[in-house]
């Protein structure tokens, strides 16, 4: 299987995961899941930035992390939820930031040797704004 086909399959898997979150249990049933990593290739990261949720994964690409990220508003009134997809290629040690509305920021970073991906930042801590209550 070529890397391009693999990337398309994993992108489709991420979209299905997003759809599963949207169609899952009622919002008040549980707190949002968070998985900050570090994770290996093709493994998902789940995080919050204010009322936004994100899912990200990466594919190794010639010593770089080819990162795919999908962001959506978890406070949206009803499905279908509006989402945005971002793709970026990071060198080992490089990061990019996603900003929320109230100076909330999450940093997505490619690990050493492009072998891991992780997120960090204060926006990962659930607050009343990100809580589903």
C-alpha positions as CSV (number, residue, x, y, z in Angstrom):
1,X,0.0,0.0,0.0
2,X,1.4,3.4,-1.0
3,X,1.9,6.1,1.6
4,X,-0.6,8.3,-0.2
5,X,-3.3,5.6,0.1
6,X,-2.4,5.0,3.7
7,X,-2.8,8.7,4.5
8,X,-6.2,8.7,2.8
9,X,-7.3,5.7,4.8
10,X,-6.1,7.2,8.1
11,X,-7.8,10.5,7.2
12,X,-11.0,8.6,6.6
13,X,-10.6,6.8,10.0
14,X,-10.1,10.2,11.7
15,X,-13.3,11.5,10.0
16,X,-15.2,8.4,11.2
17,X,-13.9,8.9,14.7
18,X,-15.1,12.5,14.6
19,X,-18.5,11.3,13.4
20,X,-18.6,8.8,16.2
21,X,-18.0,11.5,18.8
22,X,-20.7,13.6,17.3
23,X,-23.3,10.7,17.3
24,X,-22.2,9.4,20.6
25,X,-23.9,9.7,24.0
26,X,-25.5,13.0,25.1
27,X,-23.1,15.8,25.9
28,X,-23.9,15.8,29.6
29,X,-23.1,12.1,30.0
30,X,-19.4,12.5,30.2
31,X,-16.4,14.8,30.2
32,X,-14.5,15.2,27.0
33,X,-11.8,12.6,26.5
34,X,-8.2,13.9,26.4
35,X,-5.2,12.1,25.1
36,X,-2.2,14.3,25.0
37,X,0.4,11.8,24.0
38,X,3.1,11.3,23.2
39,X,1.6,9.0,20.6
40,X,3.2,7.0,17.8
41,X,2.4,7.2,14.1
42,X,-1.3,6.8,13.2
43,X,-2.4,7.0,16.9
44,X,-4.9,9.7,17.7
45,X,-4.5,12.7,20.0
46,X,-7.6,14.2,21.6
47,X,-7.6,17.6,23.2
48,X,-9.7,20.8,23.9
49,X,-9.1,24.4,23.1
50,X,-11.9,26.3,24.8
51,X,-15.1,25.0,23.4
52,X,-13.3,23.5,20.4
53,X,-12.2,19.9,20.3
54,X,-9.4,18.5,18.2
55,X,-8.3,15.1,17.0
56,X,-4.8,14.8,15.4
57,X,-2.5,12.1,14.2
58,X,0.7,12.0,12.2
59,X,2.3,9.9,9.5
60,X,6.1,9.6,9.2
61,X,7.3,11.5,6.1
62,X,11.1,11.4,5.3
63,X,12.1,12.2,8.9
64,X,9.3,14.7,9.4
65,X,5.8,14.4,11.0
66,X,3.0,14.9,8.5
67,X,0.3,16.0,10.9
68,X,-3.4,15.9,10.2
69,X,-5.7,17.8,12.6
70,X,-9.5,18.2,12.6
71,X,-11.1,20.9,14.9
72,X,-14.8,21.3,15.7
73,X,-17.0,23.2,18.1
74,X,-18.2,20.9,20.8
75,X,-20.8,23.4,21.9
76,X,-22.6,23.4,18.6
77,X,-26.4,23.2,18.9
78,X,-26.8,20.2,16.6
79,X,-25.2,17.9,14.0
80,X,-23.7,18.2,11.5
81,X,-21.0,19.9,13.4
82,X,-18.8,22.4,11.4
83,X,-15.2,21.2,11.3
84,X,-11.9,22.3,9.8
85,X,-9.0,20.1,8.7
86,X,-5.4,21.3,8.8
87,X,-2.4,19.5,7.4
88,X,1.2,20.5,8.3
89,X,4.6,18.9,8.0
90,X,6.8,19.5,11.0
91,X,10.5,18.8,11.5
92,X,11.5,16.9,14.7
93,X,11.1,19.3,17.7
94,X,8.9,21.8,15.7
95,X,5.4,22.7,17.0
96,X,2.4,24.7,15.9
97,X,-0.1,26.4,18.1
98,X,-3.9,26.3,17.9
99,X,-5.6,29.3,19.7
100,X,-9.0,29.3,21.3
101,X,-11.2,32.4,21.8
102,X,-10.0,33.4,25.3
103,X,-6.2,33.3,24.8
104,X,-6.4,29.5,25.2
105,X,-3.6,27.8,23.3
106,X,-2.7,24.2,22.5
107,X,0.7,23.3,21.1
108,X,1.1,20.3,18.8
109,X,4.7,19.1,18.7
110,X,6.7,16.6,16.6
111,X,9.0,14.5,18.8
112,X,12.6,13.5,18.4
113,X,13.4,11.6,15.2
114,X,9.8,12.3,14.1
115,X,8.7,9.2,16.1
116,X,6.0,10.8,18.3
117,X,3.4,13.5,18.4
118,X,2.2,15.3,21.6
119,X,0.1,18.3,22.7
120,X,0.6,20.6,25.6
121,X,-0.8,23.8,27.0
122,X,-3.2,25.1,29.6
123,X,-6.2,24.6,27.2
124,X,-6.0,20.9,27.9
125,X,-7.3,21.3,31.4
126,X,-11.1,21.0,31.3
127,X,-12.9,24.2,32.5
128,X,-16.5,25.2,32.9
129,X,-16.3,26.5,29.3
130,X,-15.2,23.1,27.9
131,X,-17.3,21.0,30.3
132,X,-20.3,19.5,28.8
133,X,-22.5,20.4,31.7
